[in-house]
């Protein structure tokens, strides 16, 4: 199935999806990036599985697009038709929510847990959005652009002093012997 045929089927389905080129693929396999409103997320994934033969769920992730919101992406593939779909939706607001895709692709469970933990996207109906990678009690979502890196705020960079500069302000500054570059004879005038 070609990208044009896939786009025509998507238009005929009336899912409100916008199909565009799939970048990053080697020449040959047909593929599309399909952007859909959040309300059509599950309908498009179901259509991809049932009508386009995309039975292989590859991955699901997110991208923080700053003021625009969080984009959630899923990559699915048809083993028989040898075509790809990159399904994309944009979620605005501080508390992004999306229905879970685990009813369509069981393999989405782990990916949704990771996306919830790292980006804060809540997947309604997910069987268990518990902690996956971060320690218990961790606050915040570390892959969001508004996440403050605590290590940089808590202590000064250790290389903030120049060599020979005292560790404490009250200590006297040690003098350093001025070294000449290799290959320059001793006593050569330095500017």
C-alpha positions in Angstrom: 0.0 0.0 0.0 1.4 3.4 -1.0 1.4 6.5 1.2 -1.2 8.1 -1.2 -3.5 5.1 -0.8 -3.2 5.2 3.0 -4.0 9.0 2.9 -7.0 8.4 0.8 -8.3 5.7 3.2 -7.8 8.1 6.1 -9.7 10.9 4.4 -12.6 8.5 3.6 -12.7 7.3 7.2 -13.6 10.9 8.4 -11.5 10.7 11.6 -10.3 14.4 11.3 -6.8 13.2 10.8 -4.2 15.2 8.8 -1.7 13.0 6.9 1.8 14.3 6.0 5.2 12.8 4.9 7.0 10.5 7.3 10.5 11.8 7.6 13.4 9.7 8.7 12.5 6.6 6.7 14.9 5.1 4.1 13.6 5.3 0.6 11.2 2.5 -0.2 8.7 1.8 2.6 5.4 3.8 2.5 4.9 5.8 5.6 2.9 8.8 6.9 2.7 11.0 9.9 -0.9 11.3 10.9 -1.9 14.1 13.3 -5.3 13.6 15.0 -7.2 15.6 17.7 -7.0 13.9 21.1 -10.7 12.9 20.8 -9.8 10.8 17.7 -6.7 9.1 19.2 -8.2 5.7 19.9 -10.3 5.7 16.7 -7.2 6.3 14.6 -5.2 3.6 16.3 -8.1 1.2 15.9 -8.4 2.1 12.2 -4.7 1.6 11.7 -4.8 -1.8 13.3 -8.1 -3.1 11.7 -8.3 -1.3 8.3 -4.6 -0.6 7.5 -3.2 -3.9 8.9 -0.8 -2.1 11.3 -0.7 -4.9 13.9 2.8 -4.2 15.1 3.0 -1.6 17.8 6.6 -0.3 17.9 6.7 2.5 20.4 4.8 5.4 22.1 6.5 8.5 23.5 6.1 12.2 23.9 7.7 15.5 23.1 7.4 18.7 25.2 6.7 21.4 22.7 6.8 24.2 25.3 3.8 26.6 24.9 2.1 24.4 22.4 1.8 21.5 24.8 2.9 17.9 24.9 2.8 15.9 21.7 2.1 12.2 22.1 3.3 9.9 19.3 2.9 6.2 18.5 4.6 4.3 15.7 2.8 1.3 14.2 3.8 -0.9 11.3 2.1 -3.3 9.0 4.2 -6.5 8.5 2.1 -7.6 5.6 1.7 -4.3 3.8 5.2 -3.0 4.8 4.0 0.5 5.7 4.5 2.7 8.7 2.2 5.2 10.5 3.5 7.8 13.0 0.3 8.7 14.9 0.5 12.1 16.6 -1.7 14.2 18.9 -1.1 17.5 20.7 -2.3 17.9 24.3 -2.5 21.5 25.6 -2.5 22.5 29.3 -0.6 21.6 32.5 -2.5 18.4 33.0 -2.5 16.5 29.7 -4.9 13.5 29.4 -5.4 10.9 26.8 -7.4 7.6 26.7 -5.2 4.6 27.0 -4.2 2.6 23.9 -3.8 -0.7 25.8 -7.2 -1.9 24.6 -6.0 -1.6 21.0 -2.3 -2.5 21.5 -1.4 -4.4 24.7 2.2 -3.4 24.2 1.4 0.2 24.8 1.1 -0.4 28.6 4.8 0.0 29.4 5.3 2.9 27.0 2.3 4.8 28.6 3.7 4.3 32.1 7.0 5.7 31.0 5.3 8.7 29.2 3.2 9.3 32.3 6.2 9.3 34.6 8.5 11.4 32.4 6.0 13.9 30.8 3.0 13.8 33.1 0.5 12.6 30.5 -2.3 10.8 32.3 -3.7 7.8 30.3 -7.3 7.4 31.4 -8.3 3.8 31.8 -4.7 2.5 32.0 -4.5 -0.7 34.2 -1.7 0.7 36.4 0.2 4.0 36.0 2.5 3.3 38.9 6.2 4.3 39.1 8.4 2.6 36.5 11.8 4.3 36.4 12.0 7.0 39.0 12.4 6.4 42.8 9.5 6.4 45.1 8.5 9.9 46.2 10.1 11.6 43.2 8.2 14.8 42.4 7.8 16.3 38.9 8.3 15.1 35.4 12.0 15.2 34.4 11.5 15.4 30.6 9.2 18.4 30.7 10.9 21.7 29.8 9.7 23.4 32.9 11.4 20.8 35.2 14.1 22.5 37.3 17.4 20.5 37.5 18.0 20.4 41.3 21.7 19.6 41.1 22.4 22.9 39.3 20.4 25.0 41.8 21.7 23.3 44.9 25.5 23.6 44.6 28.0 25.6 42.7 30.0 24.0 39.9 33.3 22.7 41.3 35.3 24.2 38.5 34.2 27.7 39.4 37.6 28.6 40.8 40.7 29.2 38.7 43.8 27.1 39.3 45.8 28.6 42.1 42.9 30.5 43.5 42.3 29.9 47.2 39.5 27.6 48.3 38.5 30.0 51.1 38.5 33.8 50.6 40.7 34.4 53.6 43.6 32.3 52.4 46.5 34.0 50.6 46.8 33.5 46.8 49.7 31.3 45.9 51.9 32.4 43.1 52.3 30.1 40.1 55.5 29.6 38.2 54.8 30.8 34.7 55.4 27.9 32.3 56.6 28.4 28.8 54.9 26.4 26.0 56.8 23.2 24.8 59.5 23.9 22.3 60.1 27.5 23.4 63.5 28.1 24.8 63.9 29.4 28.4 64.2 33.1 28.6 62.4 33.7 25.3 60.4 36.9 25.6 56.7 36.3 26.4 54.3 39.0 25.6 
